[in-house]
Amino acid sequence: MERVAKKTSAFAVVMAMAVLAVMATTSTAQRTGQDFVNAHNDARAAVGVGPVSWDTKLADFAQSYANTRKGDCSMTHSNNGVYG
């Protein structure tokens, strides 16, 4: 019985370490639109393509449209003349 307890404890320690490792890597995720743009522009610069910039108006439109689609997840174009 003691052997089972040791295995259970060892498993718990390994799982705790795995959770901590996952938390450490997800803490480096993008936090703002600008974080995303910076990472994207780094990749673009690496292949010689010009930078992009964050557009708050576009981001607001995209979020609003996503909110209208979250009920059905339909991949439907917005038919908005400005953004397509």
Backbone hydrogen bonds in HBPLUS format (Angstrom, degrees):
<---DONOR---> <-ACCEPTOR-->    atom                        ^
c    i                          cat <-CA-CA->   ^        H-A-AA   ^      H-
h    n   atom  resd res      DA  || num        DHA   H-A  angle D-A-AA Bond
n    s   type  num  typ     dist DA aas  dist angle  dist       angle   num
A0005-ALA N   A0001-MET O   3.16 MM   4  6.50 156.4  2.22 147.0 153.1     1
A0006-LYS N   A0002-GLU O   3.00 MM   4  6.30 152.9  2.08 146.9 153.8     2
A0007-LYS N   A0003-ARG O   3.01 MM   4  6.28 157.2  2.06 146.4 152.5     3
A0008-THR N   A0004-VAL O   2.87 MM   4  6.08 156.7  1.92 149.7 156.6     4
A0009-SER N   A0005-ALA O   2.89 MM   4  6.09 156.3  1.95 145.6 152.1     5
A0010-ALA N   A0006-LYS O   2.87 MM   4  6.07 159.5  1.91 148.3 154.1     6
A0011-PHE N   A0007-LYS O   2.88 MM   4  6.06 156.8  1.94 145.8 152.4     7
A0012-ALA N   A0008-THR O   2.94 MM   4  6.17 155.8  2.00 145.7 152.3     8
A0013-VAL N   A0009-SER O   2.99 MM   4  6.27 153.4  2.06 148.4 155.1     9
A0014-VAL N   A0010-ALA O   2.98 MM   4  6.24 162.3  2.01 151.0 155.6    10
A0015-MET N   A0011-PHE O   2.89 MM   4  6.12 161.4  1.93 153.0 158.2    11
A0016-ALA N   A0012-ALA O   2.94 MM   4  6.11 156.0  2.00 144.3 151.0    12
A0017-MET N   A0013-VAL O   2.97 MM   4  6.22 155.8  2.03 148.9 155.3    13
A0018-ALA N   A0014-VAL O   2.95 MM   4  6.22 152.8  2.03 146.4 154.1    14
A0019-VAL N   A0015-MET O   2.93 MM   4  6.20 158.6  1.97 151.7 156.9    15
A0020-LEU N   A0016-ALA O   3.00 MM   4  6.23 160.3  2.04 147.6 152.9    16
A0021-ALA N   A0017-MET O   2.92 MM   4  6.15 153.0  2.00 146.4 153.9    17
A0022-VAL N   A0018-ALA O   2.99 MM   4  6.26 158.6  2.04 150.7 155.8    18
A0023-MET N   A0019-VAL O   2.93 MM   4  6.17 161.0  1.97 151.3 156.9    19
A0024-ALA N   A0020-LEU O   2.95 MM   4  6.13 149.2  2.05 144.6 152.6    20
A0025-THR N   A0021-ALA O   3.17 MM   4  6.46 151.9  2.26 145.6 151.8    21
A0026-THR N   A0022-VAL O   2.99 MM   4  6.21 155.6  2.06 152.7 159.6    22
A0027-SER N   A0023-MET O   3.15 MM   4  6.13 131.0  2.40 137.1 147.6    23
A0028-THR N   A0025-THR O   3.39 MM   3  5.82 165.0  2.42 107.4 111.8    24
A0029-ALA N   A0026-THR O   3.16 MM   3  5.42 162.3  2.20 114.1 115.0    25
A0036-PHE N   A0032-THR O   3.27 MM   4  6.65 156.4  2.33 147.2 152.3    26
A0037-VAL N   A0033-GLY O   2.94 MM   4  6.26 160.6  1.97 151.8 157.3    27
A0038-ASN N   A0034-GLN O   2.83 MM   4  5.98 162.9  1.85 151.5 155.8    28
A0039-ALA N   A0035-ASP O   3.11 MM   4  6.33 165.4  2.13 148.2 151.5    29
A0040-HIS N   A0036-PHE O   2.90 MM   4  6.08 160.1  1.94 151.0 157.5    30
A0041-ASN N   A0037-VAL O   2.76 MM   4  5.93 159.8  1.80 154.8 160.1    31
A0042-ASP N   A0038-ASN O   2.98 MM   4  6.21 146.2  2.10 144.7 153.5    32
A0043-ALA N   A0039-ALA O   3.21 MM   4  6.53 158.0  2.26 146.6 151.1    33
A0044-ARG N   A0040-HIS O   2.91 MM   4  6.22 153.9  1.98 147.5 155.8    34
A0045-ALA N   A0041-ASN O   2.83 MM   4  5.93 158.8  1.88 146.6 151.8    35
A0046-ALA N   A0042-ASP O   3.13 MM   4  6.33 145.2  2.26 140.2 149.1    36
A0047-VAL N   A0044-ARG O   3.12 MM   3  5.46 146.2  2.24 104.9 114.3    37
A0049-VAL N   A0044-ARG O   2.88 MM   5  4.98 169.4  1.89 144.4 140.8    38
A0048-GLY N   A0045-ALA O   3.11 MM   3  4.89 166.4  2.13 102.6 106.0    39
A0059-ALA N   A0055-ASP O   2.92 MM   4  6.21 161.8  1.95 155.2 161.1    40
A0060-ASP N   A0056-THR O   2.85 MM   4  6.02 158.6  1.90 150.1 155.3    41
A0061-PHE N   A0057-LYS O   3.02 MM   4  6.24 156.4  2.08 143.2 149.8    42
A0062-ALA N   A0058-LEU O   2.84 MM   4  6.08 165.1  1.86 155.3 159.3    43
A0063-GLN N   A0059-ALA O   2.94 MM   4  6.15 160.4  1.98 149.2 154.2    44
A0064-SER N   A0060-ASP O   2.96 MM   4  6.10 161.4  1.99 147.0 152.5    45
A0065-TYR N   A0061-PHE O   2.86 MM   4  6.09 161.1  1.90 154.8 159.9    46
A0066-ALA N   A0062-ALA O   2.86 MM   4  6.02 157.3  1.92 146.8 153.6    47
A0067-ASN N   A0063-GLN O   2.94 MM   4  6.15 151.9  2.02 145.7 153.2    48
A0068-THR N   A0064-SER O   3.19 MM   4  6.56 140.0  2.36 138.7 148.7    49
A0068-THR N   A0065-TYR O   3.06 MM   3  5.12 124.3  2.38  94.9 109.2    50
A0069-ARG N   A0065-TYR O   3.16 MM   4  6.46 135.0  2.37 141.8 153.9    51
A0069-ARG N   A0066-ALA O   3.08 MM   3  5.08 131.4  2.33  96.4 109.7    52
A0070-LYS N   A0066-ALA O   3.00 MM   4  6.07 120.9  2.36 146.5 161.1    53
A0072-ASP N   A0069-ARG O   3.15 MM   3  5.71 135.1  2.37 113.6 123.7    54
A0073-CYS N   A0069-ARG O   2.65 MM   4  5.21 147.6  1.75 169.7 175.9    55
A0084-GLY N   A0080-ASN O   2.79 MM   4  5.13 138.9  1.96 151.5 156.5    56
